[in-house]
Amino acid sequence: MKIAMGNDHAAVEMKLELKEYLEEQGIEIINVGTDSSERYDYPLAGFQVASLVAEGKADFGIAICGTGIGISLSCNKVEGIRAFPCTEPYSAMMARRHNDANVLCLGARVIGIELAKMIVDSFLLAEFEGGRHAERVALISEIEENAEAFRKKHF
C-alpha cells in the first residue's frame, strides 16, 4: 500500500510520527507538504496529497493541518477526491465503508497522536461496501463532473 501524506507547518510533528508508525507496518509513504515549522499553506499540501491519489500514484491520502478542515476543503477541489476531516475512529471507518473516502484529514491541534493512530488504522482497515453506497458515490461524482446537468436531471 502506498499513501500520500502531506501537511502544513502546524502539523509537522504529527505527520512525521504517523509516517514512522505506518512505515513500521510496511506501508510506503510519499511525503509531501513540509517538514519545517516555517509557514506552509495547507492548500498547497492538500493539493499535493489529493493529486497523487487522483492520479493513482497513491492508494490513499492523509492530509494534516491545524484542524483538518481547511486541508480537507482543499483536497476536495481535486476531481475524484472524497476527503473528510475526522476526530474519531468510527467516522473514519464509515467514511471508507459507505463513502469510499480516499483522503483522511486530521487536525494536529485537535487530536493527539495516539488517537490519530487509531483513526488512521480504522480508515486503512475498512473496505468500501459498494452496493447502494456505490450508487451514492456515483451521484457525488456526477455532481463533480457537471453540477448544472445534475440539477437538470434530478430537480
Residue pairs with C-beta under 8 A, 6 or more apart in sequence:
1 27
1 28
1 59
1 60
1 124
2 27
2 28
2 29
2 30
2 57
2 58
2 59
3 22
3 27
3 28
3 29
3 30
3 58
3 59
3 60
3 61
3 62
4 29
4 30
4 32
4 48
4 49
4 52
4 53
4 57
4 58
4 60
4 61
4 62
5 15
5 18
5 19
5 22
5 29
5 30
5 31
5 32
5 33
5 49
5 61
5 62
5 63
5 64
6 15
6 31
6 32
6 33
6 45
6 46
6 48
6 49
6 61
6 62
6 63
6 64
7 14
7 15
7 33
7 34
7 40
7 42
7 45
7 63
7 64
7 65
7 71
7 108
8 33
8 34
8 40
8 41
8 42
8 44
8 45
8 64
8 65
8 66
8 71
9 34
9 36
9 37
9 38
9 39
9 40
10 65
10 66
10 108
10 109
11 33
11 64
11 65
11 66
11 106
11 108
12 34
12 35
12 36
12 37
13 108
13 113
14 64
14 106
14 108
14 113
14 116
15 31
15 33
15 35
15 62
15 64
15 108
16 35
17 113
17 116
18 62
18 64
18 113
18 116
18 117
18 120
19 29
19 31
21 117
21 120
22 29
22 120
23 29
27 124
30 52
30 57
30 58
32 45
32 48
32 49
32 52
33 40
33 44
33 45
33 48
33 49
33 64
34 40
34 45
42 63
42 65
42 66
42 70
42 71
42 74
43 70
43 71
43 74
45 63
45 64
45 65
45 71
45 74
46 63
46 65
46 70
46 71
46 72
46 73
46 74
46 75
46 77
46 83
46 105
47 74
47 75
47 77
47 78
49 58
49 61
49 62
49 63
49 71
49 75
49 103
50 61
50 63
50 74
50 75
50 76
50 77
50 78
50 81
50 83
50 103
51 78
52 58
52 61
53 59
53 60
53 61
53 78
53 80
53 81
53 102
53 103
54 78
54 79
54 80
54 81
60 102
60 103
60 104
60 123
60 124
61 75
61 81
61 83
61 102
61 103
61 104
62 103
62 104
62 105
62 106
62 120
63 71
63 72
63 74
63 75
63 83
63 103
63 104
63 105
63 106
64 71
64 105
64 106
64 107
64 108
65 71
65 105
65 107
65 108
66 107
66 108
66 109
66 110
67 85
67 107
67 109
67 110
68 85
68 86
68 87
68 105
68 106
68 107
68 110
69 85
69 105
69 107
71 83
71 85
71 105
72 83
72 84
72 85
72 103
72 105
75 81
75 83
75 103
75 105
76 82
76 83
79 144
79 145
80 102
80 141
80 144
81 102
81 103
82 95
82 99
82 100
82 101
82 102
82 103
82 137
82 140
83 101
83 102
83 103
83 104
83 105
84 91
84 95
84 99
84 101
84 103
84 104
84 105
85 105
85 106
85 107
86 92
86 95
86 104
86 105
86 106
86 119
86 123
87 107
87 110
87 111
87 115
87 119
88 115
88 119
89 118
89 119
89 121
89 122
90 122
92 104
92 119
92 120
92 122
92 123
92 126
93 122
93 123
93 125
93 126
94 126
95 101
95 104
95 123
95 126
96 123
96 126
96 127
96 128
97 126
97 127
97 128
97 129
97 133
98 129
98 133
98 136
99 133
99 136
99 137
99 140
100 128
100 133
100 134
100 137
101 123
104 119
104 120
104 123
106 116
106 119
106 120
111 119
128 134
139 150
142 149
142 150
142 153
143 150
